[in-house]
Amino acid sequence: MSIEWITLLIIFSFLTLLLLGLPLAFVTGSVAVIFTYFLVGPDGLFLIVTRIFTMMNNFILVAVPLFIFMACILERAGVAEDLFRTVYVWSGPLRGGLAIATVISCTIMAAMVGIIGAEITTFGLIALPAMFKRGYDKKLALGTVCVGGALATLIPPSVVFIMYGLVAGVSVGKLFIAGVLPGLMLASFYILYILIRAYLNPELAPAAPIEERNISFKQKMIMLKGLILPGFIVIGVLGSIYGGVATPTEAAGAGSLGAVISAAINRRLTWGIFEDSAIQTMKVTCMLIWLFFGASAIIGIYTLAGGAEFVKTTISGLPLGPLGIVIAMQIILIILGCFLDWIGILLLTMPLFVPIIQDLGFDPIWFGVLFCLNMQISYISPPFGPGVFYLKSVTPPEIKVEDIFGSIWPFAVILIFGLVLVITFPQIALWLPEKMIK
């Protein structure tokens, strides 16, 4: 059977099973087993087992549950509430101060959490009621929380970067550092947009009342106390990676221990929090690993059948030029992001796209940042934007899904603009990694 027909049959089988409601991990795994059996025979099933065992022996995977556990401890220890309250006190005099505080808090929290779902739901519970209470425009408030939480995709320690590094075979430490400037750039753009909207139309996002602003400088400084230890954890994790002192896995282990110690010192650590964090870590890690198993298997048989070479030849043969091919890949990722989760997109496309990128002379670290930017777009893209449904789960009943999708589009334009900037000026992503201590 020709590779063209194999490709079409795999795509048809994949889409059919997804539409029937099967989980993505089982769809990819079952399609891989069926096609391996018919294309290679029963002995070919050892290929799947071999690929899974090879993947399981990759040391970088240990960083995934460690970073997730660190995030769960910090989230449940009340760091987000302290952070939001502190930042709001400092930014309150500004029009749009609450929305700005939300973006800043989300940016800082992203450096502790690295998981979008946790961040969006947390700030949906903390920031949204505060903004609604003070008369903020509904769309501005919803959009701010949704895209602010999505920054966890790009700002380290992002789980997306860990999985991309594993699939692409590039340094996770360099990917972490590459995401810092683009992440801060996007956060700055969001804040600038909020400021402009608030000053053009003060009713959209009024400044804090006088009584809430009437706090002495000493009191403001005291409020920072609860953020000192978590701040040291973030600086220690990223600083050790940037300085070449620790690998991402080692930094994740130290960060997890630091999160537990920080919660204990602040008298926020209980056995219930520890147990809930461990259980949540197990659930998220198992979900990611099962997805990885299935996608690794289907890519294995497709590559064995000649699919990787077929995709490479097809894409490289397009009359677009190297940059045009990169842009075409971004369009494919954006389209897939409307229908698939990031882990499925990563494991199904990156084994095919990254070798092409390298053959064209582009840096896979830079392409990893582009991938994460695309996944941010996917988190807020209709019809299945996960970030929108995370937020809907914690909003009042009168807030509809259409309201949240309607609030997203100005921020989506900013996101796409950021993507274009990083494509046009790769040094936005590559400057910091080039300065890392080897």
C-alpha positions, 0 to 999 in steps of 0.5 A: 500500500502506498504511503499516500493511502496509508496517510489518508487511512490513518487520518480517517481512522483518527478522526472517526474515533475522535468523533465517536468520543474516544479519549485521544490517548486511546485513539492514537494507541489503538490506531497504532496497534491496528496499522502495525498489525496489518502493515508489519504483522504481529511481530511489529507490535514489539516496535510499540513496546520498544518505543514506549520503554525507550521513552520511559527511560528518558530522565527529563520526564522526571521533571514533569511530575516534580514541576506539577507537584510544585505548582499544586503545593504553591496553588493550594498554599494560597500564594495566588491570593497573596500575590493578587492582593499585593499587586492590586494594592500597588497598581490600584491608583491606575485605571484598569488597576485590577486588570493590570494586577491580574496580568502581573499576578498571572505572569508571576504565578506562571513562573511558579505553576506552569499549568494553564488550567490551574492558573485560569481557574484560580484567578477566575475565582480570585480576580473576576469577582473583584473586577465585577464588584468594582464595575469592570466591563465584563468582556475586559475582565473575562478576556484578561483572566483567560489570556493572563492564565494562558501565559503559563504555556510560555513562561517557564517552568512550562510543561509544554516546553518539557514535552517539546524538548523531549520530542525535539531532542533539544535542551529543556533548559534553553527552552525555558530561558527562551520563553522568558522574553516572549512571555514578558513581551506578551504580558506587557502588550496586554497591560498596554492594551488595558491601559489604553482602553481604560484611559480612552473609556474610564467606565470600562475599568475604573481606578480603585476607590480612595479607601482601598488606596489609602495604604501606607508604603510600610503596609505595602512592603509588609504585604510582600512578606508572604511572597518572599519565599515563593519568589526565591523558589522561582529565582532559584529554579530559573537561575540555577538552570540559566547559570548552568548549575542544575538541569531542569530535572534537578531544579524541579526537585529542588523547587518541589522541596522549596515549595513544601518548605515555603508552605510550611514556614508560612503555616499553610502546609497541612496533610490535606494539602499535601495529599491533594497535591500528590493526587492531582500530580498523579492524575495530570502526569498519568494523563500526559504519559498515556497521551505520550504512549499513544502518540509515540506509537502511531508516529513510530509505525507511520515513520516506519511506513515512510510517512516522515519522509513523505511529509518532509518531501511534500512540505519541502517541495512547496514553492514557498521558500523557507520562511513561507514553510514556517508560516504554513506550519504555523497555520497548520498548528493554529487550525489543529489547535481549534480541535485538538489538545496541545499534547496531541498536536505536539506529539503528532506534528513535532516529530515531522516538523522539527527535522524539516525546520532543522534542514531549512537551517532554523533553530529548533529552540526558536521553533519551540517558542513559536509552538508554545505561542500557537498553543496559547492561541489554541487555548482560547480558540473556538470551538474547543478552546480549553482555557475558555471552558476552564474559566466557564467552570468558575464564573457565575451562571449568567456568564455564557461560553459565548461571552468568554469567546467574545471577550477573547478576540482583542487579546487573540490579535495581540497574541498573533502580533506577538507570534509575528514578531518572534517569527520576524525577529528570532532574537526575541527568543534566542538572545537569552539562551545564547547568553546562558552559561554552558 
